[in-house]
Amino acid sequence: MSLLNVEHLTHGFGDRAIFKDVSFRLLKGEHIGLVGANGEGKSTFLNIITGKLAPDEGKIEWARKVRTGYLDQHTILERGMTVGDVLRSAFSWLFEQEEQMNQLCGAMAEAEAEEMDELMEEFSVIQELLTMHDFYAIDVKVEEVARALGLLELGLDRDVEELSGGQRTRILLGKLLLEKPDILLLDEPTNYLDAVHIEWLRRYLQEYENAFILISHDIPFLNSVINLIYHMDQQTLTRYVGDYDHFQEVYAVKKAQLEAAYNRQQQEISELKDFVARNKARVATRNMAMSRQKKLDKMDVIELAKEKPKPEFRFRMARTPGRYIFQTKDLVIGYGEPLSKPLCLSMERGEKIVLTGANGIGKTTLLKSILGLIPPLSGQVELGDYLEIGYFEQELTGDADTTCIEEIWKEFPSFSQYEVRAALAKCGLTTKHIESLVRVLSGGEQAKVRLCKLINRETNVLLLDEPTNHLDVDAKAELGRALAEYKGSVLMVCHEPEFYEGLAGQVWDCSQWTTRR
């Protein structure tokens, strides 16, 4: 049974084409991984099929009465909403029905006898609908899901503005589970999630009976839950049966076959052109030359896709710092209330340390406390001598209503335009990306712009908060290589063991000293 049909979809932003004549079909029970490099249009595709964006051309047709649940990597939770408010918003359509039922009650109080039967019948239908969907047990359902996702400990009355990225992602996941949609659309759901909740989500999706479309650059996670791959590349969408590893094998074979066919055809074209050039002027051979020219004119020329620019990250080293990068003495971190026991930590020059542990226990707060961005509740942080610190924040700050070129120029006003463009191109961004507003770029492209700022500044210490979030496979591999090569010190928050194994000399489990459980 087809749940979704997309036919002849074409879409772009300005003169930048994203899709060209793309068709797609989603069948019942399919578990699809939507893959492709940063900026190929994966999130845009989900926004189009959910109606958030109107395509330039094409037709999107959902099966009747299909309910979708969409976890968007860019979803913003409004200040003033509590954890409970967000979870209960999964039942907003039922609350609307309740409001309609209350209005009917008011209308019945003033209705004439002939209207009363009609109003009573409508009231009865709504009441039956509410009962059928367990409307009067919503608070119990909310509490069950909140407990499963570790949200009760946060407090259902807590303002979402106070929460970390991972905690907010868990709330949105909880809302999706309460909605019980027929189809899940998940855009980078593991970003900001800790290892425990990534594993929980993995089991949930493995047992999920309905269809889902998943965008993820976490390949081990992707491989464990999907049975189909749709590859988004060069404005097209291609279907492959199996997991990501199998897709890579088949794609490599297809690419090699196309290149071989291209080379054979180019050889044939060269020989035909040479024959025509040598024989078209001679009367005796003119007809043969014309025949070969006709063959050239009718030939369906094979074109190879342009190679995408590969990112190249090289961190620039500042002067050598003192022996100690930082030392803490009875440091207690937090916002108003303590997030940690008194900490006596130290980091020496050249060390590479990873911070792990559940969301919301204070990993980002520790980085900001070391930097002096958040004052400690008690104790102190002593920074070493001659430090040149580079900081990569977990989330984009500011409105980003500037182009990529302007963003880099703000950081490096002495750069020429050529140097700015070259710096961005080295991070894997094309000319069209470079000239675009930062806010219209994908999460991965925005991360590359921020990395561009970092690698062009001389540093001897890097503080990185979830640097792999949103990055595609190539960019993630290149970042890992660059960090391994970097001679300075690295303190990094990361939930991907596959990324930091072999890179980190130490792994600090922050759950050992947190006051949060």
Protein Blocks (a to p, Z undefined) as FASTA:
>chain_A
ZZbdcehiacdehjacfbghiacdddehiacddeddehilpmmmmmmmnopaccfbdcdd
ddehiacddddfkbccdehiafklmmmmmmmmmmmmmmmmmmmmmmmmmpcfklmmmmmm
mmmmmmmmmmmnommlmmmmmmmmmmmnopmmnopkbcfklpcfklmmmmmmmmmmmnop
abdcdehklgopafklmmmmmmmmmmpmbdcddddfblklmmmmpcbdcddeehiacdde
ddfklmmmmmmmmmmmmmmmmmmmmmmmmmmmmmmmmmmmpmklmmmmmmmmmmmmmpcc
dddddddddddddddddddddfblbdcehiacdehiacbdcddddddehiacddeddehi
lpmmmmmmmnopaccfbdcddddehiacddddfbdgdjhlacfklmmmmmmmmbcfklmm
mmmmmnopafklmmpcfklpcfklmmmmmmmmmmmpccfbdcdehklgopafklmmmmmm
mmmmpmbdcddddfbfklmgokambdcdfklmmcbZZ
